């Protein structure tokens, strides 16, 4: 893509992502973004470290200079978190509410609108020769919201906090790091 064809607002968004202060214990890697949803997009995959925590996610920032009524603006964030959790979560009907509250908490001071999503819990139970295995429980949060402006740094930082919360990692009051460059 030719840099002169990139709208100024999306260039600002990319620069804000490059300078975002995110959790040190979440590895971020830019990946190919969807190309049919909006004219401009960037995608970042995240993995909570250590990888044995089995918590990953994807952060996609979309920009359409013409805007969308459903977005109530020209930017949209689509975020995903997938986490392997303790077997007890499979029996806890309130876990989805707790996970949603973590997202609310992560986005508390981040200017946004048009917020919505789902929390899904999958319990895999083994039978027969595999019956002695513990239940495997995976949770998934699929969410989207519209940033109030092109400063996406607080949005990606909130998403990395959510990733860590779902992995059971304590909140990061210190030890934040800068997102690696290469987004502009």
KOLKOLTI-972818 format. One record per residue: z, x, y of N, C-alpha, C in turn; residue number from 1. Coordinates in pm, whole numbers, always signed. Atoms other than C-alpha are relative to their C-alpha. Layout:
! KOLKOLTI-972818
NODE    n_z    n_x    n_y   ca_z   ca_x   ca_y    c_z    c_x    c_y pos
NODE      Z      X      Y      Z      X      Y      Z      X      Y NUM
...
***
This chain:
! KOLKOLTI-972818
NODE    n_z    n_x    n_y   ca_z   ca_x   ca_y    c_z    c_x    c_y pos
NODE     +0    +84   -117     +0     +0     +0     +0    +89   +124   1
NODE    +11    -74   -124    -94   +134   +344   +120    -33    +89   2
NODE   -119    +22    -81   +217   +182   +563    -27    -80   +126   3
NODE    +28    +76   -122    +41    +36   +868    -11   -148    -31   4
NODE    +11   +141    +36     -6   -291   +676   +137    -62    -30   5
NODE   -134    +51    +30   +367   -322   +603    +62    -53   +129   6
NODE    -62    +56   -121   +536   -557   +853   +126    +78    +39   7
NODE   -116    -75    -50   +805   -399  +1071   +130    -49    -64   8
NODE   -124    +54    +58  +1074   -630   +931    +21    +51   -143   9
NODE    -14    -50   +137  +1000   -518   +574    +27   +151     +0  10
NODE    -30   -143    -13   +995   -151   +680   +148    +20    +31  11
NODE   -143     -6    -33  +1340   -208   +834    +85    -27   -124  12
NODE    -73    +34   +122  +1456   -368   +510     +1   +117    -98  13
NODE     +8   -115    +90  +1335    -73   +304    +89   +115    +47  14
NODE    -85   -106    -54  +1508   +173   +536   +148    -34    -18  15
NODE   -140    +39    +19  +1831    -26   +515    +42    +20   -145  16
NODE    -31    -24   +142  +1814    -10   +134    +19   +148    -26  17
NODE    -10   -146    +20  +1759   +365   +149   +136    +51    +48  18
NODE   -127    -45    -56  +2074   +406   +359   +121    -77    -49  19
NODE   -112    +84    +47  +2288   +154   +170   +108    +84    -65  20
NODE   -115    -66    +62  +2635   +271    +75    +44    -88   -116  21
NODE    -27    +77   +120  +2681   +156   -281    +99    +73    -90  22
NODE    -98    -57    +92  +2920   +219   -568    -55   +123    -71  23
NODE    +37   -123    +69  +2912   +566   -720    -16    -24   -150  24
NODE     +3    +26   +144  +2966   +418  -1069   -108   -100    -41  25
NODE   +117    +82    +33  +2646   +211  -1054   -124    +83    +31  26
NODE   +124    -78    -17  +2323   +405  -1113   -112    -95    +39  27
NODE   +107    +85    -52  +2032   +259   -916   -134    +73    -11  28
NODE   +134    -55    +17  +1663   +312   -987   -100   -104    +50  29
NODE   +105    +91    -45  +1368   +159   -804    -98    -24   -114  30
NODE    +94    +38   +105  +1135    -27  -1041   -109    -86    +60  31
NODE   +107    +86    -54   +811   -222  -1002    +53   -140    +33  32
NODE    -44   +133    -47   +867   -543   -809   -103   -105    -39  33
NODE    +97   +107    +27   +710   -880   -884   -100     -7   +115  34
NODE   +104     -2   -104   +382   -914   -698    -54   -138    +36  35
NODE    +58   +133    -26   +308  -1287   -708    +91    -93    +81  36
NODE    -94    +90    -66   +620  -1434   -547    -10     +9   +152  37
NODE     +7    -23   -144   +583  -1281   -201    -94   +118    +25  38
NODE    +92   -110    -29   +339  -1046    -27    +65   +138     -3  39
NODE    -71   -127     -3   +607   -775     -1   +128    -12    -81  40
NODE   -119     +5    +85   +879   -693   -251    +42   +140    -41  41
NODE    -56   -123    +54  +1105   -415   -373   +102    -41   -105  42
NODE    -93    +32   +109  +1309   -410   -695    +80   +123    -37  43
NODE    -91   -107    +39  +1607   -202   -802    +74    -44   -125  44
NODE    -81    +25   +119  +1762   -185  -1148   +131    +76    +15  45
NODE   -131    -63     -7  +2131   -106  -1177    +65     +4   -137  46
NODE    -76    -15   +123  +2345    +22  -1464   +139    +49    +36  47
NODE   -138    -44    -24  +2724    +44  -1451    +29   +115    -94  48
NODE    -35   -118    +78  +2849   +382  -1568   +148     -2    -35  49
NODE    +87    -51   +105  +2945   +474  -1826    -81   -112    -63  50
NODE    +92    +98    +56  +2656   +300  -2000    +61    -80   -114  51
NODE    -64    +72   +109  +2889   +199  -2285    +58   -133    +47  52
NODE    -50   +128    -52  +3011    -81  -2055   -104   -111    -15  53
NODE   +109    +95    +27  +2675   -248  -2125    -14   -107   +108  54
NODE    +20    +91   -113  +2638   -400  -1779   -116    +52    +82  55
NODE   +121    -37    -74  +2299   -395  -1609    -39   -115    +92  56
NODE    +48   +105    -89  +2118   -587  -1341   -127    +39    +71  57
NODE   +123    -20    -76  +1819   -622  -1117    +18    -68   +135  58
NODE     -6    +49   -138  +1803   -670   -740   -142     +1    +53  59
NODE   +136    +10    -53  +1475   -795   -594     +8    -57   +141  60
NODE     +8    +49   -138  +1414   -831   -222   -145    -39    +27  61
NODE   +134    +53    -29  +1117  -1046   -125    -14    -21   +150  62
NODE    +28    +26   -141   +953  -1074   +216   -136    -66    +13  63
NODE   +124    +68    -34   +693  -1320   +334     +4    -25   +150  64
NODE     -4    +18   -146   +619  -1291   +707    -22   -144    +44  65
NODE    +23   +140    -34   +504  -1655   +704   +123    -86    -28  66
NODE   -122    +74    +33   +842  -1761   +565    -23   -108   -105  67
NODE     +1   +109    +97   +927  -2030   +314   +107   -100    +40  68
NODE   -100   +101    -33  +1103  -2359   +383   +122    +11    -91  69
NODE   -111     -8    +95  +1312  -2318    +67    +89   +121    +27  70
NODE    -77   -120    -31  +1422  -1972   +183    +74    -16   +132  71
NODE    -53    +15   -135  +1499  -2089   +537    -11   +134    +75  72
NODE    +22   -128    -64  +1353  -1758   +656   -114    +75    -64  73
NODE   +110    -82    +51  +1124  -1470   +567    +44    +96   -111  74
NODE    -52    -86   +106  +1350  -1282   +322    +70    -83   -106  75
NODE    -73    +61   +111  +1488  -1377    -19    +44   +111    -94  76
NODE    -52    -92   +100  +1707  -1184   -261    +15    -77   -130  77
NODE    -19    +55   +134  +1694  -1256   -632    +76   +108    -77  78
NODE    -83   -100    +68  +1966  -1086   -833    +38    -49   -139  79
NODE    -37    +26   +139  +2053  -1065  -1201   +109    +99    -39  80
NODE   -102    -85    +60  +2361   -931  -1376    +13    -43   -146  81
NODE    -23    +26   +142  +2393   -904  -1755   +111    +93    -47  82
NODE   -115    -79    +41  +2722   -792  -1907    +47    -39   -139  83
NODE    -66    +21   +129  +2865   -750  -2254   +149     -8    +32  84
NODE   -141    +19    -33  +3220   -885  -2232    +84    -17   -126  85
NODE    -93    +12   +113  +3526   -918  -2452    -21   -133    -71  86
NODE    +20   +119    +82  +3510  -1172  -2735    +79   -119    +50  87
NODE    -83   +111    -49  +3789  -1379  -2576    -73    -83   +106  88
NODE    +75    +71   -103  +3550  -1469  -2295    -81   -113    -63  89
NODE    +77   +103    +69  +3349  -1667  -2550    +77   -130    -16  90
NODE    -82   +119    +16  +3640  -1910  -2578    +54    -50   +133  91
NODE    -54    +32   -132  +3721  -1923  -2206   -101    -83    +80  92
NODE    +91    +87    -72  +3557  -2222  -2039     +0    +25   +151  93
NODE     -8    -25   -144  +3666  -2104  -1693    -65   +131    +42  94
NODE    +55   -130    -33  +3495  -1765  -1714   -119    -11    +96  95
NODE   +116    +16    -88  +3175  -1890  -1551    +46    -24   +144  96
NODE    -54    +24   -134  +3379  -2019  -1256    +55   +129    +60  97
NODE    -54   -129    -48  +3554  -1682  -1230   -114    +92    +43  98
NODE   +114    -86    -33  +3222  -1495  -1236    -66    -46   +130  99
NODE    +60    +52   -123  +3083  -1723   -964    +89    +34   +120 100
NODE    -90    -34   -110  +3394  -1661   -753    -12   +148    +37 101
NODE    +21   -141    -30  +3333  -1285   -786   -122    +18    +88 102
NODE   +121     -7    -83  +2986  -1339   -642    +31    -48   +141 103
NODE    -41    +47   -133  +3132  -1545   -357    +76   +108    +75 104
NODE    -80   -106    -60  +3380  -1265   -293    -87   +117    +45 105
NODE    +87   -113    -33  +3112   -995   -299    -85    -29   +123 106
NODE    +88    +37   -112  +2899  -1187    -47    +76    -54   +122 107
NODE    -83    +62   -105  +3190  -1301   +174    -40    +44   +140 108
NODE    +29    -51   -134  +3106  -1079   +472   -146    +36    +21 109
NODE   +143    -30     -7  +2731  -1061   +410    -72   -123    +54 110
NODE    +67   +117    -58  +2522  -1289   +636   -115    -50    -89 111
NODE   +102    +56    +89  +2320  -1519   +407     +2   -152     +7 112
NODE    +19   +145     -1  +2201  -1876   +352    -71    -37   -131 113
NODE    +77    +50   +114  +2041  -2091    +79    +41    +68   -131 114
NODE    -61    -72   +111  +2270  -1956   -192    +10    -91   -122 115
NODE    -12    +78   +122  +2248  -2074   -553    -25    +85   -123 116
NODE    +25    -74   +122  +2233  -1969   -913    +71    -59   -120 117
NODE    -61    +45   +125  +2362  -1998  -1267    +80   +113    -64 118
NODE    -75    -94    +83  +2615  -1831  -1494    -18    -50   -143 119
NODE    +25    +35   +140  +2523  -1829  -1864    +83    +90    -89 120
NODE    -80    -75    +97  +2746  -1724  -2150    -61    -25   -138 121
NODE    +56    +11   +134  +2601  -1652  -2496    +99    +64    -98 122
NODE    -90    -50   +104  +2828  -1616  -2798    -81    +15   -128 123
NODE    +68    -26   +127  +2674  -1454  -3106   +106    +19   -107 124
NODE    -98     -5   +109  +2877  -1518  -3421    -74    +33   -128 125
NODE    +64    -45   +124  +2792  -1346  -3750    +54    -77   -120 126
NODE    -36    +74   +121  +2797  -1515  -4092    -47    +77   -123 127
NODE    +41    -60   +127  +2749  -1426  -4457    +51   +142    -11 128
NODE    -38   -140    +16  +2749  -1054  -4523    +47    +64   +130 129
NODE    -37    -55   -131  +2801   -996  -4152   +122    -70    +60 130
NODE   -109    +83    -52  +3096  -1236  -4117   +118    +80    +52 131
NODE   -115    -78    -46  +3348   -955  -4063    -21    +61   +139 132
NODE    +26    -51   -135  +3185   -859  -3732    +66    -92   +103 133
NODE    -55    +77   -111  +3352   -967  -3410   -112    -76    +71 134
NODE    +97    +70    -84  +3180  -1224  -3190    -50    +95   +108 135
NODE    +58    -77   -109  +2946  -1065  -2938    -26    -99   +114 136
NODE    +12    +92   -114  +2963  -1228  -2594    -72    +71   +114 137
NODE    +78    -51   -112  +2708  -1169  -2320     +0   -106   +110 138
NODE     +8    +90   -114  +2721  -1322  -1975   -114    +46    +91 139
NODE   +111    -29    -88  +2438  -1345  -1729    +14    -85   +126 140
NODE     +3    +69   -129  +2438  -1434  -1361   -140    +16    +56 141
NODE   +131     +1    -67  +2106  -1531  -1204    +22    -72   +133 142
NODE    -31    +56   -131  +2139  -1587   -832   -109    +35   +101 143
NODE    +90    -33   -110  +1936  -1596   -515    +62    -50   +130 144
NODE    -46    +40   -132  +2006  -1619   -146    -96    +55   +104 145
NODE    +86    -44   -109  +1834  -1571   +187    +80    +83    +99 146
NODE    -68    -83    -99  +1951  -1275   +398    -29    -52   +141 147
NODE    +15    +48   -137  +2005  -1362   +764    -94    +88    +83 148
NODE    +86    -92    -75  +1805  -1056   +876    -55   +106    -95 149
NODE    +64   -103    +83  +1622   -746   +753    +95   +109    -48 150
NODE    -96   -100    +45  +1940   -542   +699    +48    -37   -140 151
NODE    -31    +33   +139  +1957   -552   +319   +110    +89    -59 152
NODE   -104    -89    +51  +2219   -275   +283   +123    -75    -47 153
NODE   -120    +69    +50  +2517   -513   +263    -29    -88   -121 154
NODE    +37    +84   +114  +2329   -728    +13     -3    +80   -130 155
NODE     +4    -82   +121  +2260   -448   -235   +139    +55    -31 156
NODE   -137    -44    +23  +2617   -321   -187    +82   -111    -66 157
NODE    -71   +113    +61  +2754   -669   -268    -43    -18   -145 158
NODE    +49    +13   +139  +2533   -684   -579    +59   +108    -89 159
NODE    -60   -105    +84  +2663   -347   -703   +148    -28    -24 160
NODE   -140    +40    +22  +3019   -475   -651     +8   -105   -110 161
NODE     +2   +103   +103  +2933   -779   -860    -26    +60   -138 162
NODE    +25    -69   +127  +2789   -556  -1134   +129    +62    -53 163
NODE   -123    -67    +41  +3111   -356  -1142   +107   -102    -41 164
NODE    -99   +102    +34  +3331   -669  -1142    -28    -58   -139 165
NODE    +36    +56   +131  +3141   -810  -1441    +25   +100   -112 166
NODE    -25   -104   +100  +3185   -478  -1622   +149    +26    -17 167
NODE   -144    -21     +7  +3560   -491  -1559    +45   +126    +71 168
NODE    -34   -120    -76  +3555   -190  -1325    +71    -44   +128 169
NODE    -75    +39   -120  +3812   -208  -1041    -85    +11   +126 170
NODE    +74     -6   -128  +3687   -269   -685     +2   +141    +57 171
NODE    +12   -134    -59  +3570    +41   -500    +40     -6   +146 172
NODE    -40     -9   -140  +3771    +88   -184    -49   +131    +58 173
NODE    +54   -128    -42  +3656   +447   -170    -96    +46   -110 174
NODE    +89    -52   +103  +3411   +660   -364   -138    -63     +4 175
NODE   +133    +56    -10  +3098   +492   -232   -100   +111    +22 176
NODE   +102   -103    -16  +2774   +683   -235   -124    -61    +62 177
NODE   +123    +46    -64  +2434   +659    -73   -106    -23   -104 178
NODE   +110    +33    +89  +2147   +491   -253   -108   +108    +12 179
NODE   +104   -103     -8  +1885   +753   -345   -122    -48    +78 180
NODE   +117    +34    -81  +1577   +763   -121   -120    -36    -86 181
NODE   +123    +30    +71  +1222   +673   -212    -39   -144     +8 182
NODE    +31   +142    -10  +1209   +311    -99    -97    -31   +113 183
NODE    +88    +31   -112   +993   +344   +207   -141    +43    -30 184
***
